[in-house]
Amino acid sequence: ISGAIAGAISMFAGEYVATKSQNEVMTGEIKLEHDHIKKYHAEEMQELTHLLDLIGIPSSQPHLCLNTNNEPGAAHSSPRITVSGAAEGRKLRRRLTRYYASNPDALLKIMIALEFGVIDEEVRSPFVAGATSLILFFFGALPSTVPFACVSDATHGLIAAGLACGAGLFVVGMIKTWATRGNMWLAAMENLLITAAGGAVAFGIGVGFQSLIGGEESVVR
């Protein structure tokens, strides 16, 4: 259990430092982007034009938005509707370009969102991130540590810990499908097998290391 607590504290420290460093890098990038908007406004507007293309707001060439007969379902589509939609898109593009060209603060925000993929509300707290990792690691380590505290025989503890960990990993894999919308049983088996393979490799390394140390001790004796 003390090992689980030590590991949890280590996870807290690592996640805290990683999240804090990530936030500091992002702050530096935002400051650099702010300076670029002030000094190189025209270049930033050109970059925004390219980004608008990437998110599907059409450019001034109407032919880029027309369907051709080679596309699936194009024979039943209406070119008039497509051209009309393209025209509306170009009007929207011109309005957006004028708005962001005259509003540096708004330009900074959309460039941050499109270039870095973040908004102010998504910045994580290092403390919250670290605390979350600490709690999850500690409770995740309990199935593999508590059985050894409840039995006196190491073999029985190992069997109980293996069964508890297997059941926990199976359940976690099933719960994961709530977000992934995948197959519940397949995800559970995948989670169990991957972790079991990792555990087997770690166990083999430990046994090999113990044999190596034991062999060296025998030579010394």
PyMOL commands that set and color helices and strands:
alter all, ss='L'
color gray80, all
select helices_A, chain A and resi 2-39+41-54+62-65+74-76+79-101+104-116+120-122+126-150+154-180+184-220
alter helices_A, ss='H'
color red, helices_A
deselect
rebuild
show_as cartoon
